[in-house]
Amino acid sequence: MHQATRVLLGSLWAFAALSTCRAQAPSQPGFWVAGELGGGSATYNSNVLSHSNSGLTMGLEGAYSFNSRFSLGLRLNGCSLEASNLNDPSKGESISQLAVGVRVYPIPGQGLFLRGGLGSLRYTNNHPMAFKGSGTGFSLGAGYEFPLTKRLHFSPVVDVTQGKLDDVNNALATIWDRRVRFVSFGISLKFS
């Protein structure tokens, strides 16, 4: 959790430092792509196990802006609970989501945006006797775009992603009510 606090404070500092920059309206209609990197905290819960950890978060987003207030596209984001290790295949745990996403700019001419998505959620766990899974999840977030150039924008962002995974019912285990959630804070670069 200390890492998530540091990332949050760093994002707030960057937001405060850049708040003196003049934000401009989002780009004109057309395609754009964005990548983000940050940190966060992820939690896995079920009827038999509950644990959480902080880790690296990443995301890719591609969309089409229909006007200066609304974009629709795809978003892939995820959070690592435990880093994978090529020398030890029993290590690695992560949560990822592929979703149809929207971005809305509620105040005309400003860089504030709200975003959300709904899609497929995947939980990966390489530990022995652990069960991977998939399900559905949603994400909600916000950010503020600052122009670096006419086509490149910098944004501090915050997101919450959560969802429900399928149950496990086999000869080894019965696990139900599997839920995952991760909160992320990071920096996004958007190119249009």
C-alpha positions in Angstrom: 0.0 0.0 0.0 3.0 2.3 0.5 3.7 2.2 -3.2 0.2 3.1 -4.1 0.4 6.1 -1.6 3.6 7.2 -3.2 2.1 7.0 -6.7 -1.0 8.9 -5.6 1.1 11.7 -4.0 3.4 11.8 -7.1 0.3 12.1 -9.4 -1.2 14.8 -7.2 2.1 16.7 -7.2 2.3 16.5 -11.0 -1.3 17.6 -11.3 -0.6 20.6 -9.0 2.6 21.5 -10.8 0.9 21.4 -14.2 -2.3 23.1 -13.1 -0.6 26.4 -14.0 -0.4 25.2 -17.6 -3.3 26.2 -19.8 -5.3 23.2 -20.7 -6.8 23.1 -24.2 -9.9 21.4 -25.6 -9.4 17.8 -26.5 -8.3 17.0 -30.1 -10.7 17.3 -33.0 -12.7 14.3 -34.2 -10.5 11.3 -35.3 -8.6 8.3 -34.1 -6.2 8.5 -31.1 -4.1 6.1 -29.0 -2.8 6.4 -25.4 -0.5 4.4 -23.1 -0.2 4.6 -19.4 2.0 3.5 -16.6 1.6 3.7 -12.9 1.1 1.9 -9.7 -1.7 0.6 -7.6 -3.2 -1.9 -5.3 -5.0 -5.1 -6.3 -7.2 -7.4 -4.2 -8.4 -11.0 -4.8 -11.3 -12.4 -2.7 -13.1 -15.7 -2.6 -14.9 -17.9 -0.1 -11.5 -19.5 0.8 -8.9 -16.9 0.2 -8.4 -13.1 0.3 -5.2 -11.2 -0.3 -4.0 -7.9 -1.8 -0.7 -6.4 -2.9 0.5 -3.3 -4.6 2.2 -3.4 -7.9 2.8 -2.1 -11.4 -0.2 -1.0 -13.5 -0.2 -0.5 -17.3 -2.8 0.3 -19.9 -3.3 0.8 -23.7 -6.3 2.7 -25.1 -7.4 3.4 -28.7 -10.5 5.2 -29.6 -12.3 7.5 -32.1 -13.4 11.0 -31.0 -16.8 11.7 -32.5 -16.6 15.3 -31.3 -14.6 17.3 -28.7 -16.7 15.8 -25.8 -17.0 12.1 -26.5 -14.8 9.1 -27.6 -15.5 5.4 -28.0 -12.9 2.7 -28.3 -11.1 -0.3 -26.7 -9.0 -0.3 -23.5 -6.6 -2.9 -22.2 -5.4 -2.4 -18.6 -4.0 -4.5 -15.8 -2.3 -4.8 -12.5 0.4 -7.1 -11.2 0.0 -8.8 -7.8 3.3 -10.6 -8.1 5.9 -10.3 -10.9 6.5 -13.3 -13.2 9.9 -14.9 -13.2 11.3 -16.8 -16.2 13.5 -18.8 -13.9 10.6 -19.8 -11.6 7.4 -20.7 -13.5 5.5 -20.9 -10.2 5.7 -17.1 -9.7 3.3 -14.6 -11.2 -0.1 -13.2 -10.4 -2.0 -10.5 -12.3 -5.4 -9.1 -13.2 -6.2 -7.7 -16.7 -9.2 -6.3 -18.5 -10.1 -5.8 -22.2 -13.1 -3.5 -22.4 -15.1 -1.3 -24.6 -14.4 2.1 -23.2 -15.8 5.6 -23.4 -14.3 9.0 -22.5 -16.4 12.0 -21.8 -15.2 15.6 -21.5 -17.9 17.2 -19.3 -16.6 20.8 -19.4 -16.2 22.2 -22.9 -12.7 23.6 -23.7 -11.1 22.0 -20.7 -8.9 18.9 -20.3 -10.9 17.1 -17.5 -12.3 13.7 -18.6 -14.2 10.9 -17.1 -13.8 7.4 -18.5 -15.5 4.0 -18.1 -15.4 0.6 -19.6 -17.1 -2.8 -19.5 -15.6 -6.0 -20.7 -13.7 -9.3 -20.2 -11.7 -9.7 -17.0 -8.9 -12.2 -16.6 -7.1 -13.4 -13.5 -3.8 -15.2 -13.9 -2.0 -17.1 -11.1 1.0 -19.4 -11.7 1.2 -20.7 -8.1 0.8 -24.5 -7.6 -2.8 -25.4 -6.7 -4.0 -22.0 -7.7 -6.8 -21.5 -10.3 -6.9 -18.9 -13.1 -10.2 -17.5 -14.2 -12.1 -15.1 -16.3 -15.3 -13.1 -16.0 -16.7 -9.7 -16.6 -15.7 -6.4 -15.0 -16.1 -2.7 -15.3 -13.8 0.3 -14.7 -14.4 3.9 -13.8 -11.8 6.7 -13.9 -10.8 10.3 -14.4 -7.9 12.4 -15.6 -6.9 15.8 -16.9 -5.2 16.4 -20.2 -2.4 18.8 -20.5 -1.0 19.5 -24.0 2.7 18.9 -24.6 2.4 19.5 -28.4 -0.6 19.9 -30.7 -1.0 16.1 -31.0 0.6 14.8 -27.8 -1.2 15.1 -24.4 0.0 14.3 -20.9 -2.6 13.2 -18.2 -2.5 12.2 -14.6 -5.2 9.5 -14.3 -6.9 7.4 -11.6 -9.0 4.3 -12.2 -10.9 1.7 -10.2 -11.5 -1.7 -12.0 -13.5 -4.5 -10.4 -15.3 -7.6 -11.5 -16.5 -11.2 -10.7 -14.7 -14.3 -11.9 -16.2 -17.7 -12.7 -16.5 -20.3 -9.9 -14.1 -23.3 -9.6 -15.8 -26.6 -9.0 -13.6 -29.7 -9.7 -12.1 -32.7 -7.8 -9.4 -30.5 -6.2 -11.4 -27.5 -5.0 -14.7 -25.6 -4.8 -14.1 -21.9 -4.9 -17.0 -19.4 -5.4 -17.7 -15.7 -5.1 -14.3 -14.9 -6.7 -13.9 -11.1 -7.0 -11.0 -8.9 -8.1 -10.4 -5.2 -7.8 -7.6 -2.8 -8.5 -7.1 0.9 -8.0 -4.5 2.5 -10.1 -2.8 6.0 -10.3 -0.6 6.8 -13.2 0.5 8.9 -16.1 -1.0 8.6 -19.6 0.4 9.9 -22.9 -2.2 10.4 -25.7 -1.3 10.8 -29.3 -4.0 12.0 -31.8 
